[in-house]
Structure formats: C-alpha cells, structure tokens
Amino acid sequence: MTTKHGPVYAKMSPAALASLAINALAANDGAEVERIVAAVPRKRYLCLDVAYQWRSDAMENGLLALATEYWHAMSMMMVCHAWILGFAEDAAKTTLAEVKQADQRYRQWKALVEGLDAALTAMREHVGLAETTLRTWLRMPPRTETPTELTAEGQIAKDERVAAWERALAGLPL
C-alpha cells in the first residue's frame, strides 16, 4: 500500500516505526497508525509449536520456583542446626529457651523441606520426569543421601543433645 509517507516509512527501521506508531496512538490518530503498520516489513518465522513451548515453559518455571523454595528452606534448616551446634560450644552463655527456640525453628524448616520435596515429587510424576533427572537438574541430593540430622539416628542424637542441655542448665550432671 502506498501512502503519503510510504517512501519515508520504507527507509525506517522497525524500532523507529514502533516509536512512531506509539506517538500516533497517543495523538489518537488511527489512520496514521494504520499507515505505519502497513509500512512495517513482513517476515515469516519458523518456531516450536506454541502448545509445546507453553507447557515446557510452565513446567520449567514451576519446577524452578519449587526448587528455589526447597533450597531456601534447606539453607534455613542448616542455619538452625548450626545455631544448635554453636550453643553447644558456648554453653556458659546459652539458655534452655535459646536451644528450644533453635530446635523449634529447625523442626519447622525441616517440615517445610519435606513438604517441598513431596510437592516436587508430585509435580515430577505429573509431568513424567524421572526422579534422577529432576534431582540432577535441580542439584538436589538423591533421597538416599539425606543429611544425617534428618535421619532417625540424627534425630535421636539431637534429642539426646537437647536433653543434655536441659540437664546442664538445671545444674544436673550430664
């Protein structure tokens, strides 16, 4: 289509034409917008199927969001564990309330880690990924490599440590 600005518009870049079109829209000049759009070069592109791309992007974004929350919760759980260990090294300045508070926070973060792990497993099963593929991709430890403090033996050791703290703070022999 030839317009009064056709030769001028034909020499302009698509970015410049986009700026002109926005200015024409701001001036409420629909006819000028149509002339600018008519001057925009046309190209054909070959791309992946939209349904595939949307699903793939949604799966990736969902898994990454859950993995981010998982690693945040895991790091906070480890911070609480470090607090408990730090209290053990500085018994003279530590109160039972501090130990119990750190232990309570540890348990809360541990529960969140377990819940997020379950959510990732459910999503993995829903989208049909192998567990090893998911855990490798998200840099998560395999289920068999659970940190010691999350195992039954680690929990027993931690419970014994808290009990020892209670006895020490009450002035009883360990």
ZILIN-V108949 format. One record per residue. N is the residue number from 1. RES is the residue in one small letter. PSI is psi as a letter, one per 20 degrees, with the letter a starting at -180 (999 if undefined). NEAR is the number of other C-alpha atoms within 8 Angstrom. Layout:
n=N res=RES psi=PSI near=NEAR
n=N res=RES psi=PSI near=NEAR
This chain:
n=1 res=m psi=p near=5
n=2 res=t psi=p near=4
n=3 res=t psi=r near=6
n=4 res=k psi=h near=5
n=5 res=h psi=j near=6
n=6 res=g psi=g near=11
n=7 res=p psi=h near=7
n=8 res=v psi=g near=7
n=9 res=y psi=h near=10
n=10 res=a psi=h near=8
n=11 res=k psi=i near=6
n=12 res=m psi=q near=8
n=13 res=s psi=q near=6
n=14 res=p psi=h near=8
n=15 res=a psi=g near=6
n=16 res=a psi=h near=8
n=17 res=l psi=h near=13
n=18 res=a psi=g near=8
n=19 res=s psi=g near=8
n=20 res=l psi=g near=9
n=21 res=a psi=g near=12
n=22 res=i psi=g near=8
n=23 res=n psi=g near=8
n=24 res=a psi=h near=12
n=25 res=l psi=g near=10
n=26 res=a psi=h near=7
n=27 res=a psi=j near=6
n=28 res=n psi=l near=6
n=29 res=d psi=n near=9
n=30 res=g psi=h near=8
n=31 res=a psi=g near=6
n=32 res=e psi=h near=9
n=33 res=v psi=g near=11
n=34 res=e psi=g near=8
n=35 res=r psi=g near=10
n=36 res=i psi=g near=12
n=37 res=v psi=h near=9
n=38 res=a psi=h near=7
n=39 res=a psi=i near=10
n=40 res=v psi=p near=9
n=41 res=p psi=q near=5
n=42 res=r psi=p near=4
n=43 res=k psi=q near=4
n=44 res=r psi=p near=4
n=45 res=y psi=q near=4
n=46 res=l psi=p near=4
n=47 res=c psi=r near=4
n=48 res=l psi=q near=6
n=49 res=d psi=p near=6
n=50 res=v psi=g near=6
n=51 res=a psi=g near=6
n=52 res=y psi=g near=8
n=53 res=q psi=g near=9
n=54 res=w psi=g near=8
n=55 res=r psi=g near=8
n=56 res=s psi=g near=8
n=57 res=d psi=g near=8
n=58 res=a psi=g near=8
n=59 res=m psi=g near=9
n=60 res=e psi=g near=8
n=61 res=n psi=h near=8
n=62 res=g psi=g near=8
n=63 res=l psi=g near=10
n=64 res=l psi=h near=9
n=65 res=a psi=g near=8
n=66 res=l psi=g near=11
n=67 res=a psi=h near=11
n=68 res=t psi=g near=8
n=69 res=e psi=h near=9
n=70 res=y psi=g near=12
n=71 res=w psi=h near=8
n=72 res=h psi=g near=8
n=73 res=a psi=g near=12
n=74 res=m psi=g near=11
n=75 res=s psi=h near=8
n=76 res=m psi=h near=10
n=77 res=m psi=g near=13
n=78 res=m psi=h near=9
n=79 res=v psi=g near=8
n=80 res=c psi=g near=12
n=81 res=h psi=g near=11
n=82 res=a psi=h near=8
n=83 res=w psi=g near=9
n=84 res=i psi=g near=11
n=85 res=l psi=h near=8
n=86 res=g psi=h near=8
n=87 res=f psi=h near=10
n=88 res=a psi=h near=7
n=89 res=e psi=i near=6
n=90 res=d psi=l near=8
n=91 res=a psi=h near=8
n=92 res=a psi=h near=4
n=93 res=k psi=j near=5
n=94 res=t psi=p near=9
n=95 res=t psi=r near=8
n=96 res=l psi=h near=9
n=97 res=a psi=h near=6
n=98 res=e psi=g near=8
n=99 res=v psi=g near=13
n=100 res=k psi=h near=9
n=101 res=q psi=g near=8
n=102 res=a psi=g near=12
n=103 res=d psi=g near=11
n=104 res=q psi=g near=8
n=105 res=r psi=g near=10
n=106 res=y psi=g near=13
n=107 res=r psi=h near=9
n=108 res=q psi=g near=8
n=109 res=w psi=h near=12
n=110 res=k psi=g near=12
n=111 res=a psi=h near=8
n=112 res=l psi=g near=10
n=113 res=v psi=g near=11
n=114 res=e psi=h near=8
n=115 res=g psi=g near=8
n=116 res=l psi=h near=12
n=117 res=d psi=g near=9
n=118 res=a psi=h near=8
n=119 res=a psi=g near=9
n=120 res=l psi=h near=11
n=121 res=t psi=g near=9
n=122 res=a psi=g near=8
n=123 res=m psi=g near=9
n=124 res=r psi=g near=12
n=125 res=e psi=h near=9
n=126 res=h psi=g near=6
n=127 res=v psi=i near=7
n=128 res=g psi=k near=6
n=129 res=l psi=q near=8
n=130 res=a psi=q near=8
n=131 res=e psi=g near=8
n=132 res=t psi=h near=7
n=133 res=t psi=g near=8
n=134 res=l psi=g near=10
n=135 res=r psi=h near=11
n=136 res=t psi=g near=9
n=137 res=w psi=g near=7
n=138 res=l psi=j near=8
n=139 res=r psi=k near=6
n=140 res=m psi=q near=7
n=141 res=p psi=q near=9
n=142 res=p psi=q near=8
n=143 res=r psi=h near=5
n=144 res=t psi=i near=5
n=145 res=e psi=l near=6
n=146 res=t psi=p near=9
n=147 res=p psi=q near=6
n=148 res=t psi=g near=7
n=149 res=e psi=i near=9
n=150 res=l psi=i near=9
n=151 res=t psi=r near=9
n=152 res=a psi=g near=7
n=153 res=e psi=g near=8
n=154 res=g psi=h near=10
n=155 res=q psi=g near=10
n=156 res=i psi=g near=8
n=157 res=a psi=g near=8
n=158 res=k psi=g near=9
n=159 res=d psi=h near=8
n=160 res=e psi=h near=8
n=161 res=r psi=g near=8
n=162 res=v psi=h near=10
n=163 res=a psi=h near=8
n=164 res=a psi=h near=9
n=165 res=w psi=g near=10
n=166 res=e psi=g near=9
n=167 res=r psi=g near=11
n=168 res=a psi=g near=10
n=169 res=l psi=h near=9
n=170 res=a psi=i near=6
n=171 res=g psi=j near=6
n=172 res=l psi=q near=7
n=173 res=p psi=q near=5
n=174 res=l psi=999 near=5
